[in-house]
């Protein structure tokens, strides 16, 4: 998750200095910029390739995965309510579901790395990457897998950790055991 900004004379005066709390994928910027430029976001080369692929009974290329967001930004609504983040994470506004083991699930201060980072590294608490590959061989960190996970700040969400990222954007409160959020 990150912040983005728009600037320039194209931004209506009433929207200048405002915030849009909605959900936008990085892929949506392509469609949004095409929309603003007044051009089609269709991938014409892929469309031509699809004609050939279809003729030969082969799988087709997918359409551009982008939802133009300009209109949604202007009227303060969301054009996308869900986003597949990875094999183990799905965001369906305002909830984020994460399953399995997640590396680097720690919280840093405003300034990172800092002096405590060095202390943590020296004490074997990480953060360091879990896997090193050298000449096609994997090197394990630490003496045990558990130690390697500790050094890379692994959090095991098992069958699921659930966060309301609208009210808890730093994902500190796991709602998965809350009966109010039981499936």
C-alpha positions as CSV (number, residue, x, y, z in Angstrom):
1,X,0.0,0.0,0.0
2,X,1.3,3.4,-0.9
3,X,0.3,6.9,-1.5
4,X,0.0,8.6,-4.9
5,X,-0.8,12.1,-5.9
6,X,-2.1,14.0,-8.9
7,X,-1.2,17.6,-9.7
8,X,-1.7,20.1,-12.4
9,X,-4.3,22.3,-14.0
10,X,-6.4,19.3,-15.1
11,X,-7.3,18.6,-11.4
12,X,-10.6,20.5,-10.7
13,X,-10.2,23.3,-8.1
14,X,-12.7,21.5,-5.8
15,X,-10.5,18.4,-5.7
16,X,-7.2,20.1,-5.1
17,X,-5.7,19.3,-1.7
18,X,-8.2,16.5,-1.1
19,X,-7.6,12.8,-0.4
20,X,-9.2,9.8,-2.2
21,X,-9.4,6.9,0.3
22,X,-10.4,4.4,-2.4
23,X,-8.8,1.3,-3.7
24,X,-6.7,1.7,-6.9
25,X,-4.4,-0.9,-8.4
26,X,-1.1,0.1,-10.0
27,X,-2.6,-1.4,-13.2
28,X,-5.4,1.1,-13.0
29,X,-3.1,4.0,-13.7
30,X,-2.6,2.8,-17.3
31,X,-6.4,3.0,-18.0
32,X,-6.7,6.3,-16.1
33,X,-3.9,8.0,-18.0
34,X,-5.4,6.6,-21.3
35,X,-8.8,8.0,-20.2
36,X,-7.3,11.4,-19.5
37,X,-5.4,11.4,-22.8
38,X,-8.5,10.4,-24.7
39,X,-7.0,7.2,-26.2
40,X,-8.1,3.6,-26.1
41,X,-6.5,1.4,-23.5
42,X,-7.0,-1.7,-25.7
43,X,-3.8,-3.6,-26.5
44,X,-4.2,-3.8,-30.3
45,X,-1.2,-6.1,-30.7
46,X,-2.8,-8.6,-28.3
47,X,-6.1,-8.3,-30.2
48,X,-4.4,-9.2,-33.4
49,X,-2.5,-12.0,-31.7
50,X,-5.8,-13.3,-30.3
51,X,-7.3,-13.7,-33.8
52,X,-4.4,-15.9,-34.7
53,X,-4.5,-17.8,-31.4
54,X,-8.2,-18.4,-31.7
55,X,-7.9,-19.6,-35.3
56,X,-5.3,-22.2,-34.1
57,X,-7.4,-23.2,-31.0
58,X,-4.9,-21.8,-28.5
59,X,-5.6,-19.9,-25.3
60,X,-6.2,-16.2,-25.8
61,X,-4.4,-13.3,-24.2
62,X,-6.4,-11.6,-21.5
63,X,-7.6,-8.0,-22.0
64,X,-5.8,-5.2,-20.3
65,X,-6.4,-5.4,-16.5
66,X,-7.0,-1.8,-15.8
67,X,-10.0,0.1,-14.6
68,X,-9.9,3.9,-15.5
69,X,-10.2,5.7,-12.2
70,X,-10.5,9.4,-13.1
71,X,-14.3,9.5,-12.8
72,X,-14.3,7.6,-9.5
73,X,-11.6,9.9,-8.1
74,X,-13.7,12.9,-9.1
75,X,-16.9,11.7,-7.6
76,X,-15.3,10.0,-4.5
77,X,-16.5,6.5,-5.2
78,X,-14.5,3.3,-5.8
79,X,-14.3,1.6,-9.2
80,X,-12.7,-1.5,-7.7
81,X,-13.9,-3.2,-4.6
82,X,-11.5,-6.2,-4.6
83,X,-7.9,-6.8,-5.6
84,X,-6.0,-10.1,-5.8
85,X,-2.7,-9.2,-4.2
86,X,-0.9,-12.5,-4.3
87,X,-1.4,-16.2,-4.0
88,X,-1.9,-15.7,-0.3
89,X,-3.6,-12.3,0.0
90,X,-7.0,-10.9,-1.2
91,X,-8.2,-7.4,-0.5
92,X,-12.0,-6.9,-0.6
93,X,-12.6,-3.4,0.6
94,X,-12.3,-2.7,3.5
95,X,-11.0,-6.2,4.5
96,X,-7.7,-7.9,3.7
97,X,-7.4,-11.7,4.0
98,X,-3.9,-13.1,4.3
99,X,-3.2,-16.9,4.5
100,X,0.0,-18.9,5.2
101,X,3.4,-17.6,6.2
102,X,4.2,-14.0,5.5
103,X,7.8,-12.9,5.6
104,X,8.7,-9.4,6.8
105,X,5.5,-9.0,8.9
106,X,7.1,-6.6,11.3
107,X,6.4,-3.0,12.1
108,X,9.1,-0.4,11.8
109,X,9.2,3.1,13.1
110,X,9.1,6.2,11.0
111,X,12.8,6.0,10.4
112,X,14.0,2.6,9.2
113,X,16.6,1.2,9.2
114,X,17.9,2.8,12.4
115,X,20.1,1.9,15.4
116,X,17.7,-0.8,16.7
117,X,17.9,-2.5,13.3
118,X,21.6,-3.1,13.9
119,X,21.0,-4.3,17.4
120,X,18.3,-6.7,16.2
121,X,20.5,-8.1,13.4
122,X,23.4,-8.7,15.8
123,X,21.0,-10.5,18.2
124,X,19.6,-12.7,15.4
125,X,16.2,-11.1,15.3
126,X,16.5,-9.8,11.7
127,X,15.3,-8.6,9.4
128,X,17.1,-10.5,6.8
129,X,15.9,-12.4,3.7
130,X,15.0,-16.0,4.3
131,X,16.5,-17.5,1.2
132,X,19.9,-17.0,-0.4
133,X,20.8,-18.8,-3.7
134,X,24.4,-19.2,-4.6
135,X,25.5,-21.2,-7.7
136,X,22.1,-22.8,-7.9
137,X,22.2,-23.9,-4.3
138,X,19.9,-22.6,-1.5
139,X,21.5,-21.5,1.7
140,X,19.4,-21.6,4.9
141,X,19.7,-18.7,7.3
142,X,20.1,-19.7,10.9
143,X,20.6,-23.1,12.4
144,X,16.9,-24.1,12.0
145,X,14.0,-23.2,9.9
146,X,12.4,-21.6,12.9
147,X,15.4,-19.4,13.5
148,X,15.4,-18.4,9.8
149,X,11.7,-17.4,10.1
150,X,12.4,-15.4,13.3
151,X,15.2,-13.6,11.5
152,X,12.9,-12.7,8.5
153,X,10.0,-11.7,10.7
154,X,7.6,-14.4,9.5
155,X,4.0,-14.3,10.7
156,X,2.0,-17.5,10.2
157,X,-1.5,-16.6,9.3
158,X,-2.4,-20.3,8.8
159,X,-5.8,-20.5,7.3
160,X,-6.3,-16.7,7.5
161,X,-5.6,-13.4,9.2
162,X,-8.3,-10.8,8.6
163,X,-7.7,-7.0,8.8
164,X,-10.0,-4.0,8.3
165,X,-7.5,-1.8,6.5
166,X,-9.8,1.2,6.5
167,X,-9.7,1.5,10.4
168,X,-6.4,-0.4,10.9
169,X,-4.2,0.5,7.9
170,X,-1.1,-0.8,9.7
171,X,-2.7,-4.3,10.1
172,X,-2.1,-4.7,13.8
173,X,-5.5,-6.1,14.8
174,X,-6.3,-9.6,13.4
175,X,-10.1,-10.0,13.2
176,X,-10.1,-13.6,12.2
177,X,-11.0,-14.9,15.7
178,X,-13.7,-12.3,16.3
179,X,-17.1,-14.0,16.1
180,X,-18.5,-10.9,14.4
181,X,-16.3,-11.7,11.4
182,X,-16.9,-15.5,11.3
183,X,-17.8,-16.9,7.9
